[in-house]
Amino acid sequence: MALARGRRDRAVDYWPGFVDALSTLVLGIIFLLTVFAVMQFFLAQEMTNKDTALSRLNAQIAQLTELLSLERSSKTNLEELLSTFRSNLEITEAERDRYRSMYEGAGGAGAASAQNRVSELSTALESERSVAARALAQVEILNQQILALRRQLAAIEQALQASESRERDSQTRIAELGSRLNVALAQRVQELQRYRSDFFGRLRAILSNRPDIRVVGDRFVFQSEVFFDPGQAVIKPEGLAELDKLASALTELNRQIPSDIPWVLRVDGHTDVRPIANFQFPSNWELSAARAIAVVQYLIGRGISPQRLVAAGFGEFQPLDAGASEDAYRRNRRIELKLTER
């Protein structure tokens, strides 16, 4: 009796250490999740801003392209008008020269008439030259505007290329971050699988390879009769001894697993398909859940942190054996332990 009391005292002495390790683990996980969420928020914000800037640049490019097209059309029209003026100018100059020659070769009234005609043609010629000069000035202004528009368009295209390059870099960083996160998660899963194998191996050793306790896949399976009488959820005295061994293995496991791995032991209760209906357990759901909770509560009493334990009831809906024999019913009445991530 004194030896048992001494063991309980030592378990109580280790409890603050477990709480500190668990608190450190929870704070570390919360910090990592917070950093990841903040990074995702800023990356999403950056992508949204880049999409807005890209849309604005595309709109400016379209507007400048339209203006450039209009300027080119106006330049073409002015060049055609200038060509017409030059043609008219040449015709007027030829007409003036013709009348001048007539004036020089004629006299009297004919000379006066020719002189008047030359004066009119000279006036028209000066007017044509003035119009042509204004057209040339407008063409020069349009050439300068087209050059400025081309420079602005080149600057916008350069900014657009830089924005697309930054967007590709952001996508690359996001992909790299996701890849590193997946690698880290895969490493954690592999570590947990290794500790699960060690844990199940230790359980086999301390439970003496009993036929009513076996490993099925990634779960350790106890037949319900190990812990409970039929239709009951109170742990039998002989079942308490087996749970003491389990608590000892969990305590050792908690010392070995790094604090940054968020592991839990899930305790699943299962029943056979035969219905139960009484005041205490209206259905197999309540019975399976009550048995899982009873196991978890006992493990907590043996010093296992509640944050490392999960209780679940499955009723009769996850059978191992679909048969209707007594042996099939016995196989389906079970308590399963699964070491998994939270």
C-alpha positions, 0 to 999 in steps of 0.5 A: 500500500505504501509503494502504491501511494509513493507511485501516485506521489511521483506521478503528481510531482511530474504533472507540472512538467507535463503542463509546462511542455503542453503549454509550450507546444500549444503556444508554438503551434499558435505562433506558427499558425499565426505567422502562416495566416499573416503571410497568407493575408499579406500575399493575398493583399499583394496579389489583389493590389497587383491585379488592380494595378494590372487592370489599370495599366491595361486600361491606360494602354487601351486608351493610349492605343486609341489616342495613337490611332486617332493621332495617326488618322489626323496626321494622315488627313493633314498630310493629304490636305497638305498634298492638296495644298501643294498641288493647288500651289503649283497650279496657282504658281503656273497660272501666275507665271502664265499671266505674267508672261502674257502681261510682259508680252501685251500692252494697254488694256490687256496688260492691265487685265493681266496685271489684275489677274497676276495680283489676284493669283499672287494673293491666292498664292500667299493664302495657299502658302499660309494655309500650307504653313499652318498645316505643316505646323499642325503636322509637326505638333502631331509628330511630337504628340505621337512621339510622346504617346509612344514614349508613354506607351513604352513606359507603361509596357515596361511597368506592366512587365515589371508588375508581371515579373513581381507577380511571378515571383510572388507565385513562386514564393507562395509555391515554395512556402506551400512546399516547405509546409507540406514537407514539414507536415510530412516529417511530423507525420513520419515522426508520429508514425515512428512513435506510434510503432514504438508505443504499440511495441511497448504495449505488446510487451507489457500486455503479454500478447493477450489474444483479446488485445491485438493490433488492427492497422494503426489501432490497438484493439481491446475487446470490451470484456477486458474492461467492462461487463456486458451492457455496463460502462464501469471498468472492472478491477482486472481492467484497471490493471491493464489501464495502469499498464497503458498509462505507464506506456503513455507517460513514457511516450510523452517523455519521448515525443518532441513537444512540437508534435501535437499528438493525441490518443483517441479512445473509440468505443464500439458495440455489437449490432444488438440493440440496448435500451434501458434508462441508463443507455437508451442506445448503443451510441450512449453505451459506446461513448460512456465506455470511451469516456470511462477509459479516458477519465481513468487515464486522466486520473493516472496523470495523463494530460486531458489535452492528450486524450480524445473520447469517441463513441461509434455505437454498432456502426463500425463493425470489424466482422459483418457476421451474425455469430456470437464470435462476430458480436464479441469481435465488434464489442471493443475499445480501440486506441489510436495515436494520431494528430490533433 
